[in-house]
Amino acid sequence: MVVKSSGSDAHLGKSGYVESSDTPVYFSNFLQRLRVVAQVEPRFVWYFLNSQDMKSQIREISSTTTGLQNLTGGVLGEAAVPCPPLSDQRRIADFLDVETAHIDELDAARSRHLELLQELSAAHVASAFELEATVPKVRLGYLATIQTGVTVDASRSAGSDAVTRPYLRVANVQAGYLDLNQITEITVPRRLAAASTLQAGDVLMTEGGDLDKLGRGTVWEGQIEGCLHQNHVFAVRVNRGALDADYLAMLTRATPARIHFESTGNKTTNLASTSSSKIRELRVPLPPISRQRAVVAEVKAALAAIEAIASAVRCQRKLLAERRQALITAAVTGQFDVTTAGCVGAE
C-alpha cells in the first residue's frame, strides 16, 4: 500500500493498493509505503485507510508547511487501527470487495453517461454551424479588435499615478465559463489600466493551454467593475452591428474553429499557444445578426437541458462516493455484522 503524504486536505492520506506486479514498482517521495505484518489482512487495513475514521485521524496528526499538509511515516505509524481477529478482517474485506465493486460499477456507468452528454453537447454546437454554403465566411480581424492585457512585472514601478484593480488570470478563464472564485489584484499605472480594462461583451480567449482548449471563447459580462486582464488572456471586442459576441464564443467550440486553432497553434511538449494574429485569421460564418442570435438561443436551450441531466448525474456520483465511504467506515469499525448484511451495498 502507498499513502499520499503531502498535499491539500482533500488529497492527503489517499491510498493505493498493489496486489502484485511482475516488474519493479517505484514510488515518489510524496508517498509513504505500508507493509502489514503476517497476522493482518492487508485489504482490511487498506479499507480502513479509506474510512472516515482514518481521514479524521489524518487531519489531527498531519502538520502544515508552506500551505501544504504533510504526513510523515513516523506520525502515520501512530494512527489507531482496529484489529479484530484475522478471520473477521478477511470476512470484512471480502464483503467490501463485493459491495464496493458494485458501487464502482454504478459509478463507472454514470461517468460514461457524462462522457456521452459531453459528446451530445459538442454535436449540438457542431450542427448549429453547419450553415448554408451561401453564408459568407469573414476574417475575424475585419469584425473585431483584439485587446492585449497587462503584463505582470514585479519590478515595474507604478509611479504616483497608479491604480489597484482586480484582473483576470488564465486560471480564471475556463472552456466555456469563468471561474471567479479567486480574483487577484494588481497595481499598475493608470494609463496601462485604461488600456487593459475589460468591457461587457468582450470575448475572452487564452493564449496558451491544452491544444484541444486553445482559442475557446467565453463572454465577459461585466461581472467585476473595472476588471483588467492578464497579457495571456486576449479580449476580442466585436463590431456588435455585424457579429454577436455569444455567437463568436460558441463558434470557437465548433469544428471549423477547433481545426483552425489546433492546426495553427504553436505546440510544445505539454502546452500549446496561439497569438492575436492567428485569432484574427479565424474565418467566421456570417449570417445576418438576427440569425446569429437565433442560433445562440437554440443551442443555449439545448445545452441547458443537457446540463440539467449532467448535474443530476454528477449528484448521483457524489452520493455513490458518500455511500461507498460510509459503507467502508461502518464495516471496518464494526458498526454492523457483515455476515448478515449481504444486501447493504445494493440498497
NUPA-312158 format. One line per 3 residues: number of its first residue (from 1); their letters; for each residue y negated, z, x negated of C-alpha. Coordinates in Angstrom, 3 decimals. Example, Ala and Ser with C-alpha at 12.3 -4.5 7.8 and 13.67 -1.06 7.14 Angstrom:
1> as> 4.500:7.800:-12.300  1.060:7.140:-13.670
END
This chain:
1> mvv> 0.000:0.000:0.000  -3.586:-0.607:-1.057  -6.669:1.139:0.354
4> kss> -10.245:-0.177:0.181  -12.105:2.435:-1.855  -15.681:1.118:-1.735
7> gsd> -17.845:-0.387:0.987  -19.531:0.305:4.286  -18.330:2.889:6.782
10> ahl> -16.658:0.175:8.854  -14.582:-1.121:5.925  -13.955:1.934:3.762
13> gks> -10.323:3.035:3.943  -8.961:-0.244:5.320  -5.431:-0.660:4.068
16> gyv> -2.829:-3.310:3.440  0.935:-3.030:3.267  3.016:-5.070:0.806
19> ess> 6.692:-5.115:1.733  7.980:-7.295:-1.092  6.852:-10.008:-3.473
22> dtp> 8.717:-12.435:-5.695  5.726:-12.745:-8.015  3.489:-10.106:-9.587
25> vyf> 0.643:-8.993:-7.316  -2.568:-7.604:-8.791  -5.380:-5.734:-7.084
28> snf> -9.076:-5.213:-7.804  -10.803:-2.036:-8.911  -12.234:-1.682:-5.386
31> lqr> -8.760:-0.806:-4.128  -6.519:2.235:-4.564  -2.740:1.725:-4.731
34> lrv> -0.490:4.187:-2.917  3.239:4.605:-3.548  5.064:7.193:-1.472
37> vaq> 7.942:9.358:-2.641  11.515:8.575:-1.635  11.565:11.230:1.133
40> vep> 8.746:9.498:3.040  8.804:6.326:5.151  6.022:4.099:3.726
43> rfv> 5.434:2.352:7.071  4.714:5.713:8.701  2.114:6.525:6.041
46> wyf> 0.574:3.085:6.427  0.261:3.520:10.163  -1.340:6.916:9.614
49> lns> -3.865:5.287:7.260  -4.841:3.122:10.238  -5.201:6.050:12.638
52> qdm> -8.424:7.568:13.898  -7.448:10.876:12.290  -7.395:9.273:8.834
55> ksq> -10.678:7.478:9.443  -12.284:10.810:10.348  -10.964:12.386:7.145
58> ire> -12.271:9.476:5.067  -15.766:9.934:6.468  -15.673:13.580:5.412
61> iss> -14.237:13.180:1.909  -15.997:9.974:0.785  -19.161:10.010:-1.327
64> ttt> -22.184:7.704:-1.180  -23.604:5.867:-4.200  -26.375:3.239:-4.098
67> glq> -25.909:2.704:-0.394  -22.120:2.263:-0.548  -19.410:4.765:0.292
70> nlt> -16.711:5.453:-2.274  -13.245:6.916:-2.149  -11.601:7.897:-5.442
73> ggv> -7.874:8.228:-5.910  -8.132:11.953:-6.503  -10.096:12.532:-3.314
76> lge> -7.802:10.257:-1.298  -4.835:12.285:-2.531  -6.306:15.363:-0.847
79> aav> -6.102:13.791:2.623  -3.799:15.635:5.015  -0.912:13.505:6.300
82> pcp> 1.515:14.725:8.988  5.092:14.885:7.706  7.720:15.037:10.441
85> pls> 11.401:14.628:9.480  12.231:11.300:7.830  14.285:10.180:10.838
88> dqr> 11.260:10.762:13.101  8.978:8.895:10.700  11.281:5.876:10.839
91> ria> 11.600:6.052:14.610  7.801:6.189:14.990  7.352:3.302:12.527
94> dfl> 9.972:1.205:14.336  8.235:1.879:17.653  4.835:0.925:16.261
97> dve> 6.239:-2.209:14.627  7.259:-3.467:18.077  4.212:-2.284:20.019
100> tah> 1.559:-3.408:17.527  3.298:-6.789:17.167  2.935:-7.197:20.933
103> ide> -0.761:-6.302:20.802  -1.292:-8.572:17.782  0.350:-11.439:19.680
106> lda> -2.053:-10.938:22.603  -4.994:-10.771:20.196  -3.921:-13.970:18.407
109> ars> -3.779:-15.768:21.756  -7.316:-14.664:22.555  -8.502:-15.672:19.092
112> rhl> -7.098:-19.138:19.723  -8.813:-19.122:23.108  -12.156:-18.538:21.369
115> ell> -11.472:-21.415:18.975  -10.810:-23.730:21.925  -14.012:-22.598:23.614
118> qel> -15.915:-23.411:20.411  -14.367:-26.868:20.418  -15.334:-27.292:24.067
121> saa> -18.930:-26.320:23.274  -19.040:-28.848:20.445  -17.619:-31.527:22.771
124> hva> -20.339:-30.874:25.358  -23.055:-31.218:22.708  -21.483:-34.361:21.267
127> saf> -21.136:-36.069:24.650  -24.771:-35.319:25.521  -25.941:-37.523:22.659
130> ele> -23.681:-40.477:23.430  -26.732:-42.208:24.850  -27.125:-45.818:25.800
133> atv> -27.229:-48.319:22.947  -30.711:-49.350:24.077  -32.170:-45.912:23.261
136> pkv> -34.242:-46.300:20.073  -33.448:-44.160:17.042  -36.590:-42.986:15.314
139> rlg> -37.003:-41.366:11.893  -37.815:-37.669:12.390  -40.666:-37.942:9.891
142> yla> -42.536:-40.071:12.449  -42.091:-37.428:15.146  -42.711:-34.146:13.343
145> tiq> -44.284:-32.422:10.359  -42.379:-30.030:8.129  -43.972:-26.777:7.025
148> tgv> -42.618:-25.093:3.915  -42.599:-21.320:3.726  -43.808:-18.656:1.361
151> tvd> -42.037:-18.146:-1.971  -41.017:-14.556:-2.626  -42.524:-13.653:-6.002
154> asr> -42.740:-10.005:-7.022  -45.068:-10.865:-9.911  -47.618:-12.597:-7.674
157> sag> -50.997:-10.877:-7.417  -52.023:-10.812:-3.762  -55.639:-10.019:-4.612
160> sda> -58.188:-8.290:-2.436  -57.904:-10.826:0.388  -54.267:-10.044:1.160
163> vtr> -52.338:-9.503:4.378  -48.932:-7.965:5.045  -46.845:-9.916:7.519
166> pyl> -43.250:-9.995:8.755  -41.307:-13.003:7.529  -38.011:-14.734:8.259
169> rva> -35.354:-15.000:5.574  -32.358:-17.319:5.504  -30.220:-14.431:6.787
172> nvq> -32.307:-14.336:9.980  -31.638:-17.996:10.820  -28.097:-18.479:12.032
175> agy> -26.386:-21.532:13.507  -27.833:-21.821:16.989  -29.533:-18.426:17.174
178> ldl> -31.838:-15.998:15.376  -30.755:-12.593:14.073  -33.918:-10.483:14.239
181> nqi> -32.304:-7.067:13.787  -33.687:-6.703:10.256  -37.105:-8.184:9.544
184> tei> -38.720:-7.833:6.117  -42.458:-7.750:5.404  -44.309:-9.450:2.581
187> tvp> -47.853:-9.144:1.209  -49.493:-12.458:0.319  -52.996:-13.976:0.042
190> rrl> -54.480:-14.741:3.457  -54.621:-18.496:2.805  -50.910:-18.562:1.918
193> aaa> -50.063:-16.612:5.053  -52.029:-19.086:7.158  -50.084:-21.998:5.671
196> stl> -46.696:-20.347:6.382  -47.229:-18.838:9.833  -44.724:-19.879:12.486
199> qag> -45.766:-21.299:15.842  -43.820:-21.111:19.077  -41.789:-24.312:19.380
202> dvl> -41.097:-24.722:15.656  -37.528:-25.789:14.921  -36.204:-23.668:12.050
205> mte> -33.768:-25.224:9.576  -32.333:-23.540:6.495  -32.459:-25.249:3.140
208> ggd> -29.048:-24.074:1.948  -25.750:-22.583:3.065  -22.294:-23.713:4.106
211> ldk> -22.035:-27.501:4.334  -20.953:-27.503:7.984  -24.035:-25.460:8.969
214> lgr> -26.559:-27.321:6.848  -29.598:-28.543:8.773  -28.696:-26.891:12.066
217> gtv> -31.833:-26.114:14.020  -32.948:-23.091:16.032  -36.155:-22.970:18.066
220> weg> -38.684:-20.253:17.248  -40.123:-18.904:20.495  -42.833:-16.680:19.026
223> qie> -40.731:-13.515:19.192  -42.810:-11.808:16.455  -46.551:-12.340:16.335
226> gcl> -47.945:-13.652:13.045  -44.481:-14.110:11.523  -44.147:-16.086:8.282
229> hqn> -41.064:-17.840:6.917  -39.463:-17.949:3.500  -39.560:-21.171:1.475
232> hvf> -35.803:-21.604:2.006  -36.446:-21.978:5.759  -38.175:-25.146:6.964
235> avr> -40.338:-25.105:10.101  -40.158:-28.506:11.806  -43.190:-28.903:14.119
238> vnr> -42.590:-31.716:16.592  -45.021:-34.001:18.374  -44.471:-32.443:21.790
241> gal> -45.537:-35.542:23.663  -42.688:-37.523:22.105  -39.979:-35.043:21.132
244> dad> -38.755:-31.863:22.799  -38.069:-29.022:20.331  -34.922:-27.838:22.129
247> yla> -33.652:-31.422:22.207  -34.095:-31.688:18.433  -32.406:-28.318:17.832
250> mlt> -29.469:-29.378:19.983  -29.285:-32.764:18.265  -28.756:-31.045:14.899
253> rat> -25.419:-29.760:16.247  -24.252:-33.227:17.379  -22.006:-35.559:15.384
256> par> -24.637:-38.027:14.065  -26.812:-35.226:12.697  -23.818:-33.438:11.187
259> ihf> -22.797:-36.652:9.426  -26.346:-37.108:8.122  -26.720:-33.607:6.677
262> est> -23.176:-33.308:5.338  -23.311:-36.712:3.633  -26.797:-36.246:2.132
265> gnk> -26.552:-32.562:1.204  -26.522:-31.544:-2.441  -23.189:-29.822:-2.958
268> ttn> -22.313:-27.107:-5.461  -19.143:-25.045:-5.829  -19.884:-22.613:-2.995
271> las> -23.033:-23.882:-1.278  -24.889:-26.979:-0.198  -28.591:-27.675:0.233
274> tss> -30.902:-30.144:1.882  -34.598:-30.961:1.466  -37.628:-31.733:3.567
277> ski> -37.347:-35.429:2.678  -33.745:-35.571:3.939  -34.733:-33.787:7.132
280> rel> -37.462:-36.405:7.671  -34.839:-39.152:7.290  -32.765:-37.899:10.241
283> rvp> -32.604:-40.602:12.940  -33.401:-39.192:16.385  -32.198:-40.966:19.562
286> lpp> -35.428:-41.030:21.542  -35.180:-41.463:25.299  -38.229:-40.518:27.418
289> isr> -39.274:-36.857:27.158  -38.116:-36.208:30.738  -34.627:-37.423:29.867
292> qra> -34.610:-35.265:26.707  -35.359:-32.188:28.788  -32.695:-33.116:31.321
295> vva> -30.127:-33.413:28.506  -31.126:-29.968:27.220  -30.864:-28.403:30.681
298> evk> -27.431:-29.926:31.342  -25.990:-28.832:28.002  -27.519:-25.349:28.154
301> aal> -25.941:-24.779:31.578  -22.533:-25.867:30.294  -22.825:-23.761:27.128
304> aai> -23.917:-20.709:29.129  -20.799:-20.975:31.295  -18.608:-21.290:28.199
307> eai> -20.362:-18.339:26.534  -19.714:-16.170:29.604  -15.990:-16.837:29.218
310> asa> -16.149:-16.301:25.441  -17.938:-12.989:25.937  -15.172:-11.802:28.262
313> vrc> -12.523:-12.851:25.716  -14.339:-11.011:22.904  -14.434:-7.925:25.117
316> qrk> -10.682:-8.228:25.609  -10.170:-8.424:21.840  -12.275:-5.301:21.377
319> lla> -10.215:-3.435:23.985  -6.981:-4.580:22.316  -8.224:-3.280:18.949
322> err> -9.124:0.061:20.535  -5.748:0.192:22.275  -3.954:-0.553:19.013
325> qal> -5.703:2.231:17.127  -5.301:4.728:19.968  -1.584:3.963:20.162
328> ita> -1.134:4.368:16.404  -3.105:7.621:16.371  -1.140:9.096:19.271
331> avt> 2.225:8.096:17.781  1.711:9.335:14.210  0.151:12.637:15.319
334> gqf> 2.964:13.432:17.757  0.965:13.211:20.963  3.974:11.671:22.721
337> dvt> 7.660:11.135:22.098  8.203:7.501:21.127  11.800:7.624:22.358
340> tag> 10.531:7.860:25.942  7.527:5.551:25.560  9.078:2.146:25.246
343> cvg> 6.556:0.512:27.555  3.404:2.200:26.273  2.157:-0.853:24.382
346> ae> 2.649:-3.127:27.401  0.675:-1.102:29.929
END
